[in-house]
Amino acid sequence: MRRGITLLILLFGILIAMNNKINFAQPKSNDIPEEAIRLRIVANSNETHDQEIKLKVRDGVIEVIKPLIEDIDDPYEARKVIYYHLDDIEATVQKILTENGVEINYYVDYGITNFPAKVYDDKLYPAGKYESVYIVLGEGEGDNWWCVLFPSLCIVDVATNGGYKEDTNVKYSFLIVEKIKELFGIN
């Protein structure tokens, strides 16, 4: 009986190792390219109104940037276009704040920005310093929202009403259990 269990564990180990080798060899379609340009917006606070304003700013900024970069394939060209339209982005932020009766300071910057780790669609995007358009509303004490402007991943994502959002509900599981479920087609 003991040999059978040991053999079964060994077999599962080999299957997992083979599966991981195959998965590592396949290109990851949802990886963010190294030349990506992100958009990060930090809300004034986590109060509902401040979070709603953050999302309105997101929608307005994407509406400004989308027609400018959606047909661009070259990261250098995308950088130039975004840089030369920072005033338009800033004007959009001001317009949204004014339209919503919000009187807070804000700033719009473009450069290298610190990003927190993010879990989206069961994938961990590591914390780090990334090129981005960075918008801070008010005190910047609220949750942030971010996506990839170039190549235009967030334009598609927001259009489908998805959006990258903070995910504090991280799911934990055991690899061996997940592989056994996958092997037997169990959800």
N, C-alpha and C positions, 0 to 999 in steps of 0.2 A: 504494500500500500504506500509506504514511504517513498519507494523508488518511483512509483507512478506520479505522485505529487511533485517530486523533484523533477521528473521528466517533463511534466506539464508546465511547471514554472520555467524551466529551461526553454521549452518550445515557445512559450509566450514571450520570453526575453528575446529570442531570436527574431520572432515576428515583429516585435516592437522596434528592434534595431534595424531590421530591413525596411520597415515602413518609414522610419525616420530618415534613413539614407535616401530613400526615394523622394520623400517630401523635401529634403534639403536640396536635392538636385533640381527640383522644379522651380522655375522663377516665381517669385511672389508678386502677384498682380496688385496687391493693396499696399505694397511698401511705398514710402514716400521717397521720391528721387532726391539725390544729394543736392541738386541745383534748385530745389523747390523754394518758393517764396510763400511764406505763410501770412495769414491775417490773424492777429490776436487782439481781442477787445476785452478789457477788464472793466467790470461794472463798478459803480460808486460803492455799492453795498450789496448784500444779499436780500434786501427788501424786495418785495414783488415788483414795485414800481421801478426800481433801479434795474432790475433784471429785464423788465419789459423794454425799458429805454435802450439797454445794451443790444437787445435783439432788433429793435428798430434801427439803431445805428448800423448794425451788421447788414440788414437788408438794404439800407440806403447806400452804404459803402460798396457793397457788391454790385448794386445797380449802376454805380458810377464806373467801377473797374471792369465789369464784365465786357462791355462793348470795346473797351480799349485793348484787352489782352486775349480775348477768346480765340482769335485766329493766329496768335503768335506762337511759334515753335521754339524760338531761340531765347534762352534764359537772359542773355545780355540785353536783348531788345526789350524783353519784359521788364527788366530792372530799370532801363531808361524810361520807359513809358510810365511806370509807377512813380518813379522819382519826379518826373516832370509834371505829374498830376497830383502831387501831395497837397497843393493848395485847394484843388477840387475836392479831395477827400476831406480836408479840414473844413471847408465850406459846407459840405454835406453834414458833417457832425454838428456844426453850429446850427444849421437849418433845422435839423431834427430836434435838437434840444430846445430851440426857440419855439417851434411848432407845438411842442409838448409842455411848454411853460416851465422848463427846467433851467434853473440858473446855477450851474456848477462849472468849475474849471475843467478843462480837458486838455490833452495834448495828443498830437499825432506825430509819430516818428517812423523812420524807415532805416533799418540797419540790423544789427545782430542783437537778438533779444533772448533772455533766459525763458525757457518754457518748462512747466512742470510735466511730470509723466502723465500720460493720458491713456485710458483704456477705452477703446472704441471697437465695436464688433468683435469682441473677444481677442483683440490684438493690443498689445502694450506698445505705445509709442514712448520711447525713453525721454527723460528730461534731458535738456541740453541747451546749447546756444544755437539759435537758428536765425536765418535771414527772414525778416518779416516787416510788415506794416503793423505798427504797434500803437494801439489807441487805449488811453487810460481816461476813464470818465470819473470826475470828482476825486475822491480820496483813493480810488482804485482798491478798495477793500473787499469787493465782491468777487464772486466766481467769474472766471474768464471763459471766453468762447474762442475757439480757434479752428481754422481750417487751412487748406492749402490753396492759395490763390493761383499759383503757377507751378506746374501745369494745373489747369482750372478744375481741381477736384471739388472744392467747396461750392463752386457755382452750380455744379450738377447736384451736389448733396443738398444744398439749401433749396434748390428748385424742386427736389423730391420731398421737401419738408423734413429732411433728416437732420442735418446739422451735427457737427461735432459738439458734444456736451460733456460736462464733467460727469464721470461715472464713479460714484462712491460705492456702488454695489458690486464689488469685485467678487466673482464666483471662484471658489477653490474646489479643486478635485484632484484625484490621484491619477497619474498617468496610466498606470496599469489598468485601473477600472475603466478609464475612458477608452483605452485600446481594446479591452475585452468587449465593451459595448459596441464599439465601432466594428469589430470583427464579426459579431453576431447580429449587427443591424438593430441594436436596441437604442431607443432614444432615451 
